[in-house]
Amino acid sequence: MDDAHCFTGLDGYRRLIECVDVVLIAVASKFHPLYTKAAVEAGRHVLCEKPHAIDPPGLRDLIAACELARQKNLSLASGFQSRHDPGYQETVKRLRDGAIGEIVAIEEKLLRGPYAPYRRDPAHSEIQHQFAHWASFAWLSGDDLLQGLVHNLDRANWLLGDKPPLKCHGLGGRASAPADFRGTLFDHHTVVYEYPGGVRLRAFCRTAPGCHNETSTTVLGTKGRCDLLRWRIEGEAKWHYRHPDGPRLSPYDLEHQAFFKAIRSGQPLNEGDIMLRATLAAIMGQLSCYTGSEVAWEQALKSDFALGPRAEDCRLDMEPPVKPDPAGIYPVPIPGVSRLL
């Protein structure tokens, strides 16, 4: 792109939207709902990366954008690329058709080292530092559960018929990761979700050095079990998906192919419902970990709790909503003490 079409500043998105037909949103997650809504209002097709919002007010803006996209016959696609992978598609279909009997529990794990570690640039002001390392500040990123585990939550929703969880309870905090790498993020989360019919989803994420790492989805049924990420079923209907011969496309390529095919065919792709379900599941889990309280679906949806200022009120010269103490440590919520709902 030439210099005349490169825009800076937090309002640069408006000028960019004027120049294009399709908008890809992959910026600090706080701005995803605002940019999505602006692009749809301007009549643009949108592919928005996850998480699609980081708090309930942002989610409600996203709901409005999804509905407007339907009214305008615009494509609105999600960054949940697993939905476009043929291995996942066939495995999920078999599970929903009863390959392991009735699903009774799911275990999701995203255990890895520190996410987006940083070192402070002494030339940056505090607000410049936080914008530059937005993934480490919850008011810009939503924290680790929304940044990473939201993919797992989407796959779990998919497995369970795309019905949202009823409620959840979680625990989390800061235990071991170096403070100067983490900003305001928790380094571990555990959330138990309850779905209709009593199905329990146990979801774990952790970003700490020197620990066991694992990314997995284990589905337990009355007649077997499934390793979803490896497309493998064990039990009465033992099965393993194998890609057909020929070139294999990544799900990232496939999601873009589906998106642009929908635009060119005039048959819009609207993934708003799956975006909203997984995003709100992540938000309610994060709120439960922050507070130590049980959080219900409707309670989270109607909450006015917001992480920092609204996106439209942010400025590059604003006062940071969080500041470090003299030792350079940022405050984090305290479960059982912080009252956010």
Residue pairs with C-beta under 8 A, 6 or more apart in sequence:
5 16
5 19
7 13
7 15
7 16
9 316
10 31
10 314
10 315
10 316
13 31
13 35
13 38
14 38
16 23
17 23
17 38
17 39
17 42
17 44
18 42
20 44
21 44
21 45
22 44
22 45
22 46
22 47
22 260
22 263
23 35
23 39
23 44
23 45
23 46
23 47
24 46
24 47
24 49
25 31
25 32
25 35
25 36
25 39
25 46
25 47
25 48
25 49
26 49
26 79
27 35
28 131
28 134
28 135
28 140
28 141
29 49
29 50
29 51
29 53
29 54
29 134
29 140
29 141
29 142
29 146
29 147
30 54
30 58
30 134
30 139
30 140
30 141
30 142
30 307
30 308
30 311
30 314
31 311
31 314
32 48
32 49
32 51
32 52
32 53
32 54
32 58
32 62
33 52
33 53
33 58
33 59
33 61
33 62
33 65
33 311
34 58
34 61
34 311
34 312
35 48
36 46
36 48
36 52
36 61
36 62
36 65
36 76
37 61
37 62
37 64
37 65
37 68
39 46
40 46
40 65
40 68
40 69
40 72
40 74
40 76
41 68
43 72
43 74
44 74
45 74
45 75
45 76
45 259
45 263
45 268
46 65
46 69
46 74
46 75
46 76
46 77
47 76
47 77
47 78
47 79
47 255
47 256
47 259
48 76
48 77
48 78
48 79
48 275
49 79
50 78
50 79
50 80
50 150
50 151
50 154
50 275
50 278
50 279
51 142
51 146
51 147
51 150
51 279
51 282
52 59
52 62
52 78
52 275
52 276
52 279
53 59
53 61
53 62
53 142
53 279
53 283
54 138
54 140
54 141
54 142
54 146
54 283
54 307
55 142
55 283
55 305
55 306
55 307
56 280
56 283
56 300
56 301
56 302
56 303
56 304
56 305
56 306
57 304
57 306
57 310
58 306
58 311
59 276
59 279
59 280
59 283
59 301
60 301
62 272
62 275
62 276
62 279
63 272
63 276
65 76
65 272
66 76
66 270
66 272
66 273
66 275
66 276
67 272
69 75
69 76
69 268
69 270
69 272
70 268
70 270
70 272
73 266
73 268
74 268
74 270
75 259
75 262
75 263
75 268
75 269
75 270
76 268
76 269
76 270
76 271
76 272
76 275
77 255
77 258
77 259
77 262
77 269
77 271
78 271
78 274
78 275
79 255
80 151
80 154
80 255
80 271
80 274
80 275
80 278
81 250
81 251
81 252
81 254
81 255
82 88
82 151
82 154
82 155
82 158
82 251
83 89
83 154
83 158
83 251
83 255
83 271
83 274
84 251
84 254
84 255
84 257
84 258
85 251
85 254
86 243
86 254
87 231
87 241
87 243
88 155
88 228
88 231
88 251
90 231
90 241
91 226
91 228
91 231
91 233
91 241
92 155
92 158
92 159
92 228
94 233
94 237
94 239
95 103
95 159
95 219
95 221
95 226
95 228
95 233
96 159
96 161
98 223
99 221
99 223
99 224
99 226
99 233
99 235
99 237
99 239
100 219
100 220
100 221
100 222
100 223
100 224
100 225
100 226
100 233
100 235
100 236
100 237
101 221
101 222
101 223
101 224
101 235
101 236
102 221
102 222
103 159
103 160
103 199
103 219
103 220
103 221
104 199
104 200
104 220
104 221
104 222
105 199
105 200
105 201
105 202
105 219
105 220
106 156
106 159
106 160
106 199
106 200
106 201
106 202
106 217
106 218
106 219
106 220
107 201
107 202
107 203
107 204
107 216
107 217
107 218
107 220
108 149
108 152
108 153
108 155
108 156
108 201
108 202
108 203
108 204
108 216
108 217
109 152
109 204
109 205
109 214
109 215
109 216
109 217
110 148
110 149
110 151
110 152
110 204
110 205
110 206
110 215
111 204
111 205
111 206
111 211
111 212
111 213
111 214
111 215
112 148
112 206
112 207
112 213
112 215
113 207
113 208
113 209
113 211
113 213
114 177
114 178
114 181
114 182
114 187
114 207
114 208
114 209
115 135
115 136
115 144
115 147
115 148
115 185
115 207
116 133
116 135
116 136
117 136
117 178
117 181
118 132
118 133
118 136
118 180
118 181
118 183
119 180
120 129
120 180
121 129
121 132
124 132
126 320
126 323
126 324
127 316
127 317
127 318
127 319
127 320
128 316
130 137
130 140
130 183
130 320
130 322
131 140
131 316
133 183
134 140
134 141
135 141
135 147
136 181
136 182
136 183
136 184
136 185
137 183
137 184
137 185
137 322
137 330
138 183
138 184
138 185
138 307
139 184
139 307
139 308
139 309
139 321
139 322
140 308
141 147
141 185
142 282
142 283
142 286
142 307
143 184
143 185
143 186
143 189
143 286
144 185
144 186
144 187
144 189
144 205
144 207
145 172
145 186
145 189
145 191
145 205
145 282
145 285
145 286
145 289
146 279
146 282
146 283
146 286
148 205
149 189
149 203
149 205
149 282
149 285
150 278
150 279
150 281
150 282
151 278
152 203
152 217
153 193
153 201
153 203
153 278
153 281
153 282
153 285
154 274
154 277
154 278
155 217
155 228
156 193
156 201
156 203
156 217
157 163
157 164
157 274
157 277
157 278
157 281
158 274
159 219
159 228
160 195
160 199
162 273
162 274
162 277
163 195
163 196
164 195
164 277
164 280
164 281
164 297
165 193
165 194
165 195
165 201
165 281
165 284
165 297
166 194
166 195
166 196
166 296
166 297
167 193
167 194
167 284
167 294
167 295
167 296
167 297
168 191
168 192
168 193
168 194
168 281
168 284
168 285
168 288
168 294
168 295
169 191
169 192
169 288
169 293
169 294
169 295
170 189
170 190
170 191
170 192
170 285
170 286
170 288
170 289
171 189
171 190
171 289
171 292
171 335
172 186
172 188
172 189
172 190
172 289
172 290
172 335
173 186
173 187
173 188
173 289
173 332
173 335
174 182
174 185
174 186
174 187
174 332
175 187
175 188
175 208
176 187
176 208
176 209
176 210
176 211
177 187
177 207
177 208
177 209
178 209
179 328
179 329
179 330
180 328
182 207
183 330
184 322
184 330
184 331
184 332
185 207
185 332
186 289
186 290
186 332
187 206
187 207
187 208
188 205
188 206
188 207
188 208
189 203
189 204
189 205
189 206
189 285
189 286
189 289
190 202
190 203
190 204
190 289
191 202
191 203
191 285
191 288
191 289
192 200
192 201
192 202
192 203
193 200
193 201
193 202
193 203
193 281
193 285
194 200
195 201
203 285
215 229
216 227
216 229
217 227
217 228
217 229
218 225
218 226
218 227
218 228
219 225
219 226
219 228
221 235
223 235
223 236
223 237
224 233
224 234
224 235
224 236
224 237
224 238
225 233
225 234
225 235
226 232
226 233
226 234
227 234
230 240
231 240
231 241
232 239
232 240
232 241
233 239
233 240
249 257
258 269
259 269
262 268
262 269
280 297
280 300
280 301
283 300
284 295
284 296
284 297
284 299
284 300
285 295
287 293
287 295
287 300
287 303
287 305
287 340
287 341
288 294
288 295
289 335
290 333
290 335
290 338
290 340
291 333
291 335
291 336
291 338
291 339
291 340
291 341
292 335
292 336
293 341
295 341
299 341
300 341
303 341
305 340
305 341
308 321
308 322
309 318
309 321
322 330
322 331
323 330
324 330
325 331
333 340
